[in-house]
Amino acid sequence: MPIGWFSLVRQGRFDWGLRNEPEEATDGRVWPQPRGKLLGGTSSINGMMYSRGVAADYDGWAAAGLAGWDYASVLPYFRRSETNWRGAGDYHGGDGPLRVERQRAAQPFYDGIVAAGRALGYRENDDFNGAGAGGFGMPDFTVHRGRRHSSADAFLAAARSRPNLVVQTGATATRILFDGDRATGVEYARDGQLHRAEADGEVIVAGGAYHSPHLLMLSGIGEAAMLQRHGIGVVADLPAVGQDLQDHPMVGAGYAARGTATFERALRLDRLALAAVDWALRGRGPLAGQPMSAQAFVNVLGDGDWPDVQVQVSHVSMMAQPWFPLWRKGAGHQIGVGALQLQPEGRGEITLRSADPADAPRVRLGLLATEGDRRAAREMVRFIRRLFATAAASELVSAELFPGPAAQSDAELDAVIRATIMTGSHPTSSCAMAAGNGGVLDAELRVKGVRGLRVADASAIPRVPRGNTNAPAIMIAEKASDLILGRAPLPRAAITQTPIGGDRSKEFA
């Protein structure tokens, strides 16, 4: 059930239970870092938003020396992976495994937010992954017939009958096996016993931005001195393993809604029960989508052309839950807003807690580590306030609940931000591709310094893209499949993407 992702993240049943390390810049706070502990990984617990980033992201990878990763080269892999509700076209696929669907705009919220954006100089955009990257509109979601469409649904289900595929659940990889500098297999724990899976060809690691570097370090690939401190034999001295962790810092705001048309209505227990029946029988209704009002990709922090902030507006409180008179109070009719810094300066890291594979890695996020990031966080809060000060948006709300009118100065905003900032849960780059001797991977996703080992997930990304990371991770896997099989790359696309849109009738404010 798409709306159920709130509950999935909160309960932690299908999560690895990772938490960040306390850091002074965020008042020593520790909070969950959700990563999916089930088939499909985090695509089985995420918010299902389909967002690729922008052309400038991938062209930047190529400019840094990573041939074959420019926008024209990766767009065909995005297209190959999806069946988009728009059908096949220049920017979208029509017969791929992953279903990407639209969501009906909720009124009056969508029209009000889009009108507010227009008042600030931003155009309406009906496809953030199409000809233009910026503006206000509704995102797409990886949903099919009212149900989540994870990577397990899209790719694994159809392959389960293949004789060369064995799926081991309830199994934890403990180390990669080597013969000299060649990867020969994987050791894993299952039902209290250690097992081995031998590789005739290559070993492919796809544990994500937290677990892939963790597994490499447990296997002797990382900074030599650190590995030796933990009693791990060095297979390859690669100091970049676990470094350069990137995520999108996210600040929030909340408003009291004017009127009672928010998603809070659907959460009344009797209405919720009827909606659940409608969803189960027809895959429709309020539980088959997300309570999102609108999304925007805007330029707030600099004078560049490409978006640097992603804004998400939802007509529901983040504290919302089922309610009923005389049973439990609801959270109230509210509008929640999150703003994500798309190109942060700060960097985090993944390090070993011990040599025991059962010990979770240490996750340091590096939020608010630079003055540039602290300024960006303040400016994002102020942009939200400018948006809701427009005539169109002010008709939707009656008061700012958070951060609240008392937080105005830089110092006051900084205090609120330190106490509340989180991330978009878009971790990348901890096993990054890089040209030359830097990084962890080469441009074909091969781990440097060893043979027969690749990493194919979001940890390979050189710089976090300007958007959500599930779609880029799937694109990387599509491209990896051709690299592993020695196939020629798909033909490059003959089109590109502009910051605003095809007609560029509205420029950034």
C-alpha positions in Angstrom: 0.0 0.0 0.0 1.7 3.2 -1.1 0.6 5.3 1.9 2.0 2.6 4.1 5.6 3.7 3.7 5.2 6.1 6.7 4.4 3.1 8.9 7.2 1.0 7.3 9.8 3.5 8.2 8.5 4.1 11.7 8.2 0.5 12.8 11.6 -0.6 11.6 10.5 -4.2 10.9 12.0 -4.3 7.5 15.0 -2.0 8.2 18.6 -2.6 9.2 18.3 -0.4 12.2 21.2 1.9 11.3 21.7 5.2 13.1 24.1 8.1 12.5 26.8 9.0 14.9 26.3 12.1 17.1 27.9 15.2 15.6 28.4 18.6 17.2 27.0 20.5 14.2 23.6 18.8 14.7 23.5 19.1 18.5 24.6 15.5 19.0 21.3 14.1 17.7 21.0 10.5 16.6 18.1 9.3 14.3 17.3 6.3 12.1 19.0 6.0 8.7 16.4 3.7 7.0 17.7 1.0 4.6 15.5 -1.8 3.4 16.2 -5.3 4.9 14.2 -7.3 2.4 14.1 -8.2 -1.2 14.1 -5.0 -3.2 16.2 -3.3 -0.6 15.2 0.3 0.1 13.0 0.4 -3.0 10.7 -1.7 -0.9 10.4 0.8 2.0 11.0 4.2 0.3 8.5 6.9 -0.7 8.4 5.6 -4.3 9.2 8.9 -5.9 10.7 8.5 -9.4 13.3 11.2 -10.0 16.5 11.0 -12.0 18.4 14.1 -11.3 19.3 16.5 -14.1 21.4 16.4 -17.3 24.1 18.5 -15.7 24.6 15.9 -13.0 25.6 13.2 -15.5 27.5 15.5 -17.8 29.5 16.5 -14.7 30.4 12.9 -14.1 31.7 12.6 -17.7 33.6 15.9 -17.4 35.4 14.5 -14.4 36.7 11.7 -16.7 34.1 9.0 -16.4 33.4 8.2 -20.1 30.0 6.8 -20.9 28.2 8.4 -17.9 27.1 11.7 -19.6 23.4 12.4 -19.9 23.1 11.3 -23.5 24.7 8.0 -22.6 22.7 7.2 -19.5 19.3 8.4 -20.7 18.8 5.2 -22.9 19.3 3.1 -19.7 16.7 5.1 -17.8 14.3 4.5 -20.7 15.1 0.8 -20.9 14.3 0.3 -17.3 10.8 1.8 -17.2 7.3 1.6 -18.5 6.1 5.1 -18.0 2.5 6.2 -17.9 3.2 8.6 -20.8 4.3 5.8 -23.1 7.5 5.5 -25.0 9.1 8.8 -26.1 12.3 10.8 -26.2 12.7 10.8 -22.4 10.7 7.7 -21.3 10.4 4.0 -21.9 7.2 2.2 -22.8 8.1 -1.5 -22.2 10.6 -1.7 -19.4 10.1 -3.8 -16.2 9.7 -0.8 -13.8 6.2 0.8 -13.7 6.2 4.5 -13.3 2.8 6.1 -12.8 1.2 9.5 -12.3 -0.8 10.6 -9.3 -3.9 12.7 -9.6 -3.3 16.2 -8.2 -5.1 16.9 -4.9 -7.1 20.1 -4.9 -7.1 22.9 -3.9 -3.5 22.3 -2.8 -1.9 21.6 -6.2 -3.4 24.6 -8.0 -2.6 26.8 -5.0 1.1 25.8 -4.7 1.7 26.0 -8.5 0.1 29.5 -8.6 2.4 30.4 -5.7 5.4 29.2 -7.6 4.3 31.1 -10.7 4.1 34.3 -8.5 7.8 33.8 -7.7 8.7 33.3 -11.4 8.6 29.5 -11.8 6.8 27.7 -14.5 4.5 24.7 -14.1 6.3 21.5 -15.2 4.4 18.3 -16.0 7.5 16.1 -16.3 10.6 16.8 -14.2 12.4 14.0 -16.0 11.6 15.4 -19.5 12.7 18.3 -21.5 12.9 20.7 -18.6 14.1 20.0 -15.0 12.8 22.9 -13.1 9.5 24.4 -11.9 6.5 23.3 -10.0 4.4 20.2 -10.6 3.6 16.6 -9.5 6.3 13.9 -9.4 5.9 10.4 -10.8 5.9 7.3 -8.5 7.0 3.7 -8.9 3.5 2.4 -8.3 1.5 -0.1 -10.4 -2.3 -0.6 -10.0 -2.3 1.1 -6.7 0.6 -0.9 -5.2 4.3 -0.3 -4.7 6.5 -1.4 -7.6 9.9 -2.2 -6.0 12.9 -3.4 -7.9 12.1 -6.9 -6.6 8.6 -6.6 -8.2 10.0 -5.2 -11.4 13.2 -7.2 -12.0 13.5 -10.1 -9.6 10.0 -11.6 -9.9 10.3 -12.3 -13.6 13.7 -13.9 -13.2 12.9 -16.3 -10.3 12.3 -19.3 -12.6 15.8 -19.0 -14.2 17.9 -22.1 -13.4 21.1 -20.0 -12.9 19.5 -17.9 -10.1 19.4 -18.9 -6.4 17.9 -16.4 -3.9 19.0 -16.8 -0.3 16.9 -14.8 2.2 17.7 -14.4 5.8 21.4 -14.3 4.8 24.0 -11.7 5.6 27.2 -11.3 3.6 30.2 -11.4 5.9 33.1 -11.0 3.5 34.2 -11.3 -0.1 36.5 -14.2 -0.7 39.8 -13.7 -2.6 42.5 -15.8 -4.2 45.4 -13.3 -4.2 43.9 -10.1 -5.7 41.0 -11.9 -7.5 37.5 -12.1 -5.9 36.4 -15.7 -6.0 33.1 -15.7 -4.0 31.2 -14.5 -1.0 31.0 -15.8 2.5 27.6 -15.4 4.2 25.9 -16.3 7.5 22.5 -18.0 7.5 20.7 -19.9 10.3 23.8 -19.5 12.5 26.1 -21.2 10.0 28.7 -19.8 7.5 28.3 -20.6 3.9 30.2 -19.9 0.7 29.0 -19.0 -2.8 31.8 -19.4 -5.3 32.0 -17.3 -8.4 33.0 -18.6 -11.8 33.0 -15.0 -13.2 32.7 -11.9 -11.1 31.4 -10.9 -7.7 28.9 -8.0 -7.8 28.3 -6.0 -4.6 25.0 -4.1 -4.4 24.5 -3.4 -0.7 23.9 0.3 -1.0 25.8 3.4 0.2 26.1 2.1 3.8 26.6 -1.7 3.4 28.7 -1.9 0.3 31.7 0.0 1.8 31.1 -1.9 5.0 31.5 -5.2 3.2 34.5 -4.1 1.3 36.3 -3.0 4.5 35.4 -6.3 6.2 36.9 -8.0 3.2 40.2 -6.2 3.4 39.6 -3.3 1.0 40.0 0.1 2.5 42.5 2.3 4.2 45.3 -0.1 5.2 46.1 1.4 8.6 42.4 1.4 9.6 42.0 -2.2 8.5 45.1 -3.3 10.4 43.8 -1.6 13.6 40.8 -3.9 13.4 42.9 -7.0 12.7 41.7 -7.3 9.1 44.3 -8.4 6.5 44.8 -5.9 3.7 43.8 -7.0 0.2 43.8 -3.6 -1.4 44.8 -0.2 0.2 42.0 2.0 -1.0 41.6 4.9 1.4 38.5 6.3 -0.4 36.3 3.3 0.6 33.6 4.7 2.9 34.6 8.3 2.3 32.8 11.1 0.5 29.4 10.0 1.7 26.8 12.4 0.4 23.1 13.0 1.1 20.6 15.8 0.7 20.2 17.9 3.8 16.5 18.6 4.5 14.9 21.3 6.5 11.2 21.4 7.3 8.3 23.7 7.9 4.7 23.2 9.0 1.5 25.3 8.6 -2.0 25.1 10.0 -4.2 24.5 7.0 -7.1 26.7 6.3 -10.2 24.4 6.0 -10.6 20.7 6.4 -9.7 19.3 3.0 -6.3 17.8 4.0 -5.5 14.1 4.2 -6.4 14.2 7.9 -10.0 13.6 6.8 -9.1 10.3 5.2 -7.4 9.1 8.4 -10.6 9.1 10.4 -11.0 5.4 11.3 -14.3 4.7 9.6 -13.2 6.5 6.4 -9.8 4.7 6.6 -11.5 1.3 6.7 -13.7 2.1 3.7 -10.6 3.4 1.8 -8.7 0.2 2.7 -11.5 -1.9 1.2 -11.5 0.2 -2.0 -7.7 -0.2 -2.2 -7.8 -3.9 -1.7 -10.6 -4.5 -4.3 -9.7 -1.9 -6.9 -6.3 -0.5 -6.1 -7.7 3.0 -6.0 -8.6 5.7 -3.5 -6.5 7.8 -1.1 -4.4 4.8 0.1 -3.2 4.1 -3.4 -1.1 7.2 -3.6 0.7 9.8 -1.6 -0.7 12.9 0.2 1.6 15.1 -1.8 0.3 18.6 -2.9 3.1 19.5 -5.3 6.9 19.3 -5.8 9.3 21.9 -7.1 12.9 22.1 -8.3 14.0 25.6 -8.0 17.2 27.8 -7.9 17.4 29.4 -4.5 21.1 29.3 -3.4 23.0 30.7 -6.3 22.9 32.3 -9.7 23.4 29.1 -11.8 20.8 27.8 -14.3 20.1 24.4 -12.8 17.9 23.7 -9.7 19.7 23.6 -6.4 16.7 23.0 -4.1 13.9 20.4 -4.2 10.7 21.4 -2.3 8.0 18.9 -1.4 4.6 20.1 -0.1 2.2 17.6 1.5 -1.3 18.3 2.8 -0.7 16.2 5.9 1.2 16.4 9.2 4.3 14.2 9.5 2.8 13.2 12.9 -0.6 12.1 11.3 -2.1 8.8 12.4 -5.5 7.2 12.4 -8.0 8.9 14.6 -11.6 8.9 15.7 -13.7 11.0 18.1 -13.6 9.8 21.7 -10.8 7.3 20.7 -7.8 9.3 19.7 -7.2 12.8 18.6 -5.8 13.5 15.2 -2.8 15.6 14.4 -5.0 18.3 12.9 -5.3 19.7 9.4 -1.8 20.8 8.4 0.5 21.3 5.5 4.0 20.0 5.8 7.0 21.2 3.7 10.4 19.8 3.2 13.3 21.5 1.3 16.3 19.5 0.2 19.7 21.0 -0.6 20.6 19.2 -3.9 24.4 20.0 -4.1 25.7 20.0 -0.5 29.3 20.8 0.4 29.6 18.7 3.5 30.7 15.1 3.3 30.3 12.2 5.6 31.8 8.7 5.9 31.2 5.1 6.6 33.7 3.4 8.9 34.1 0.1 10.8 32.8 -0.3 14.3 34.7 -3.6 14.6 35.8 -6.5 12.5 32.6 -8.3 13.5 30.2 -8.4 10.5 27.2 -8.3 12.9 28.3 -4.9 14.2 26.7 -2.1 12.1 29.0 0.4 10.4 29.5 3.9 11.8 27.6 6.5 9.8 28.8 10.1 10.0 26.6 12.4 7.9 28.6 15.6 7.9 25.5 17.9 7.9 26.0 21.6 8.5 29.8 21.1 8.4 30.5 24.2 6.2 29.3 27.8 6.3 27.9 27.3 2.8 25.7 24.5 4.0 24.5 26.4 7.0 23.6 29.4 4.8 21.8 27.1 2.4 19.7 25.7 5.2 18.6 29.1 6.3 17.9 30.2 2.8 15.7 27.1 2.2 13.6 28.0 5.3 13.3 31.6 4.0 12.3 30.4 0.5 9.5 28.3 2.0 8.3 31.4 3.9 8.3 33.4 0.7 6.4 30.7 -1.1 3.6 30.7 1.6 3.6 34.5 1.8 2.2 34.6 -1.8 -1.5 35.3 -2.1 -2.2 31.9 -3.6 -0.4 29.9 -0.9 -1.6 32.1 1.9 -5.2 31.1 1.0 -4.3 27.5 2.0 -2.8 28.2 5.4 -3.7 30.2 8.5 -0.5 30.2 10.5 3.1 29.0 10.5 3.5 26.3 13.2 7.1 25.5 12.6 9.8 26.9 12.8 7.4 29.6 14.1 7.4 33.4 13.8 9.9 33.8 16.6 12.7 32.3 14.5 13.8 35.1 12.2 17.5 36.0 12.7 20.4 33.8 11.4 21.2 32.7 14.9 17.5 31.9 15.7 17.2 29.9 12.5 20.5 28.1 13.0 19.4 26.9 16.4 16.1 25.5 15.0 18.0 23.9 12.1 20.6 22.2 14.3 17.9 20.7 16.4 15.8 19.4 13.5 17.7 19.0 10.2 17.6 15.6 8.7 18.4 14.2 5.2 16.3 13.0 2.3 17.6 9.4 3.0 19.5 9.6 -0.4 23.0 8.4 0.6 25.5 8.0 -2.2 29.1 8.1 -3.2 30.8 6.0 -0.5 32.4 3.7 -3.2 32.5 6.4 -5.8 33.7 6.1 -9.4 36.6 8.3 -10.2 39.1 8.7 -13.0 42.8 8.0 -12.5 44.0 6.8 -9.1 41.3 8.4 -7.0 38.0 7.0 -5.8 37.1 3.3 -5.4 35.7 2.3 -8.8 36.7 2.9 -12.4 34.2 4.0 -15.0 33.1 0.3 -15.5 32.2 -0.1 -11.8 35.3 -2.3 -11.1 36.9 -2.0 -7.7 40.4 -0.6 -8.1 43.4 -2.7 -7.0 41.6 -6.1 -7.3 40.2 -8.2 -10.1 36.7 -9.8 -10.6 34.8 -7.4 -8.3 32.3 -4.6 -9.1 30.0 -2.5 -7.1 26.7 -1.6 -8.7 24.5 0.7 -6.5 24.2 4.3 -5.4 27.5 4.1 -3.6 29.2 4.2 -7.0 27.7 7.7 -7.8 30.5 10.3 -7.9 28.3 13.2 -6.8 24.8 13.0 -5.5 22.3 13.8 -8.2 19.8 16.7 -8.0 16.8 14.4 -7.2 15.9 11.2 -5.5 18.3 8.3 -5.9 16.2 5.2 -6.5 15.9 5.8 -10.3 19.7 6.5 -10.7 20.5 3.3 -8.8 18.4 1.3 -11.1 20.0 3.0 -14.1 23.4 2.1 -12.8 22.2 -1.5 -12.5 20.9 -1.5 -16.1 24.3 -0.2 -17.4 26.2 -2.6 -15.1 24.4 -5.5 -16.8 25.8 -4.5 -20.2 29.3 -4.0 -18.7 29.3 -7.4 -17.0 28.1 -9.2 -20.1 30.6 -7.3 -22.3 27.8 -5.8 -24.5 28.2 -2.7 -26.5 26.6 0.3 -24.7 23.2 1.5 -25.8 23.3 4.2 -28.5 23.6 7.7 -27.1 20.4 9.8 -27.1 20.3 12.7 -29.5 18.5 15.0 -27.1 19.3 16.8 -23.8 17.5 18.6 -21.0 17.2 22.3 -20.2 17.1 23.8 -16.7 13.6 25.2 -17.1 11.7 23.6 -19.9 11.4 23.5 -23.7 10.0 27.0 -24.2 12.0 28.7 -21.4 9.1 31.2 -21.2 9.8 31.6 -17.5 13.2 32.1 -16.0 14.3 31.4 -12.5 13.5 34.1 -10.0 
